[in-house]
């Protein structure tokens, strides 16, 4: 499961670093598809999503403490626990855990590609609510993108498709939660280093799920393969989000955003290889519409972002 982290700098990266940012982003997203596949595999095998999330965040904390945290502290000379907005980081961590639980519940009953596609509506939801929650200016192009994206969503979740009604409800809730996560990510990474945000998300998720996991422990002990899959969730989650965060050090968000939709390739591939599930023709059409609306608005936003100050301030493309 991926979350969009938006930087605050508007500096255009040199071309070689721009491509490095794209490679980091796509590699990170495809790594997160491994996390999603593992979560789905464990969920349909009978493990409760709370147990899966507990292992995912606990291994995440331990893996970061052994690898990334020492590098961060040597680079900055600061403790990873030092946050300029601690309450925001704690609230974001709690919401991140909730988002993980919801999305793993979605994957229990929804094919991987369709579940990923529904989460692609999260950026469109952010566009729709940003005038009120972020104080950002509203543009006609953003509303068109939202309407087009949701038309694609309606095709994906159509009656008679592969997604049952309760899967649709959970999928929409997951997309909304991801949208709220995107907004908190934006605020958290304006206040703290992204590594601090990444660590607090894992720490809060581990702490809260530890309180709940005794009530949801599996009735049978995992075998060696299942333990390996459980442990892998923490490692792939850490690496995936680290690569995603690193991408923004080399390229702007407006450049990278269209490449988020490359995750549908890895999600569809893993769904087919691991679960024997591949979207039908109409679902592929709906996914394509969602992706096209996201890519289109990203390109428009990039052009608007780089527009000269002399441009007409009343123009709303």
N, C-alpha and C positions, 0 to 999 in steps of 0.2 A: 504494500500500500504506500502510495506516494503522496507527499504534500508539497505544494508550490511555495518556494521561498523567494521573495522578491527583494532585490538589493536596493540600496538607497542611492548609489552612485550613478551618474549619467555619462560616465566616461566611456567612449567607444574603444573597445579592445582592439589591438592590432590583429590583422587577419590570422596569423598562425595561432595566437591564443584564442581567437574566436572559434576556430575549428577544434581546439583542445577543449573548450567549454562545451561544444556540441557533443564531442566524443564522451566527455565525462557524464553529461546529462543522459544520453541514450544508454550508456553502459550502466549508470545508476538505476535508471528506470527498468531496464531488463533484469538487473539483479533483484529489484523489488518484485518483479513477476515471479522469481523463484520463491520469494517469501510468500506471496499470495498463493502459489501452487502448494507449498508446504502446508499453509494454513488450511486450505481447502481439503487437502489429502487427510490431514489429521481430524478435521471436523467431520468428514463423512465416515471416518473410521471409528467415530464414537467419542472422541475426546471433546470435552466441553470447551467452548471458546475462551472461558476465563482461564483454564489451565494452559491453553495455547498462548494466550496473551501474557500470562505470568512468565512462562519460559522465554518467550520472545523478548520481554523487557529486562528480565533478570540477566540473561546471557548478554543482552545489549549493554547493560551497565558494566558487567565484568569485562567484556571484550574491549569496551572503550577505556576502562580504567587501566587495562594492561597495554593498550596500544596508543590510542589517540590522545588521551588526557595528558600523559607525560610530554608528548610533542607540543601540545597546546601550551602547557605551562612553561616549557623551555622557550617557546616562541614569544610569549607575551609577558612572562614573569608574573602572571596572575594566577590565583587559584580558580579552578573550574567552577567553584561554588559561588564566586563573586558575581552577583547579578545587579544591574541597575534597577531592575523592575522584578523583584522576586515574586510578588503576588501574581503578576502577569504570567511568569514562567510556571508557577504552580497551577494556575488555572488552565493554562494551555496544556500542561502535562495531563491533567485530569480529563480534559476534552479529548486529547489524543488517545488516551486509553479507551474512552467511550467510543471513539471513531473506529478503533481497531476491533473492539468487540462487535460492533454493528457490522463492519465489513466482513469479518470472518463468519458471522451469522448469515450474511448474504451469500457468501461463497459456499456455504453448506448446501444451499438449495438452488443456486443460480450458476449456470456455466461461467467459466472464468472470463471469457471474452465479453459476455454481456454484462457481468458485474463490473468489469473495468470500464466498459463503455458508459454505464450509468454514472460512475464517478467522474467521467469527463465533463458532466454537466456542472460540476462544482465551480469551475472558473466562470461559467456563464451566470451562475447564481450570484457570484461575487460582483460581476458587472451590474446585475440588476439591483443589488442592495447597496452598492458602494456610494451612491449619492447621499444615502441616509446614515450609514454606519461609518463611512470614511470621509464624508464631506467632499467627495470628488464630483466633478462636473459630469452631467449626464449628456450623452450624445445619441442621436438617432441610430447611428451605426451599431452602438452597443445593444440597443433594444432589438434591432433586426437580428443581430447575432443570437441573442437569447431566444427569440421566437423561432428562428431556424433550428437552433440546437434542440429545443424542446420538441419541435416537430419530428426530429430524428429520434428523440427519446420515445415518443409515442409509437413510432414504428417498431422500435426494439421491444417495448413492453406491451405490444398489441395483444388483444384477446385472441386466444388460439395459438400464441407463440409458445416458446419453451419456458417462459417465466410464470410461475403460479402467482396468484394475487398477493399472498403474503410476502413473496419474494420481491414483487414490485414495490410494496410498501416499505420494506426494509431497504431496498435499493435507493428509493427516493430519500429516505431518512439518512442513508449513508452519504449521498451526494450533498445534502444540506449540511450535514456535520462536517464534511470535508471543506465546504465553502467557508464555514465559520472558522475552521482550522487555518485556512489560507489567510484570513483576515488577522487572526492572532499571530500567525507566523510573520506577517508583515510588520506588526507592531513589535513583536519580540526581537526580531533581527534588526530593527532600528535602534533598540535599546542595548542589546548585547551582541557579542560575537556569536555567529551561527553555531560554533562548537558548544558554547554555553547552552544555547537553546536545545541543541541535539542531546546534550547530556541530561539536562533537566527533564526533557520529555521521557527519556528512558528511566531516570531515577524515580520520578513520580509514578509512572506506569508500573514499575516494579513494586514500589511500596504499596500502592493501592491494591494491586492484584494479589500481593502476598496476603493481605488481610482477607481477601475473598476466596482464594484458591482452596483452602481446606474444605469449604462447603461444596466444591465442584470437582474434586479430584476423581480421576478415572477409577472405575471399579476394578480394572485389571492393570497390572504393571506393564509399562511399555517394554517391548523387546529391544534388541540392539539397533535394529533399523529405525524403529519409531523414536528411540532416544536420539539417534543421529539427526532425524528430521526435526525433532523438537529443538535441538541445539542449533541447527542450521538457521532457524527463524531469527534468532538473535544476531547471528553473524551476518546474514544477508541483509537484515534490516539496518544494521550499523553501516555496512559497506555501501549499500544503496543510497542511504540518505547522506552519507559523507561525500560520495561522488556527486550527488545532486547539488549539495551546498557548494562544493568546490567548483562546479561549472560556472557559478555566478561570479567567481573571481576572474574569469577569463572572457566572459561575454555578457551582454545586457539581457535583462529579462525579455525585452521585446524581440530580441533575436532568438532566444532559446525557446520561448513559449510554443511555437508551432511544432517543435520536435518532441514535446510531451506526448503527442498523439502517436509517436512511433511505438509507444508501449502496447498499443493494440496488436502490433505484430507479435511481440513476445507473448502477450496474453493468449492470443489465438493459437500460437504455436504450442505453448505449454498445455493449453486446454485440449488440443488434439493429441499431443504425444503422451500425456499422462492420464487423461480422462476419456479420450476418444470422443471429445465434444468439439464440434466446429459449427459456427453460426450458419444458418440457412441464408438463402438469397435475400429475403426481405430484411433480416437482421443485419446482414452486411450493408445493405442500403442505408438502414437507420444509423449504423455506426459511422458510415462514410459521411452522412449529413452532419452528425455531431462533430466529427473531426473537421469537416470543411468549414463549419461555422466558427470553430475555435481558431483554426489557422487563418481564416479570413479576417477576423477581428484583430488577431495578433499583428497581422501585416498592416492593417489600418492604424492600430495603436502605435506601431513603430514609426509609421510615417508622421503621425501627429506628434509623437514624442520628439522627433528631430526637426519639426517645423521651425522655421526661422521666427524670431519674435515679432517680425513685421507682419506676420500672417494675420488675417482678419479674425479678431477674437470672437466674433459672432458666428463664425462658420461652424457648422455641425455636420460633418460628413456622414 
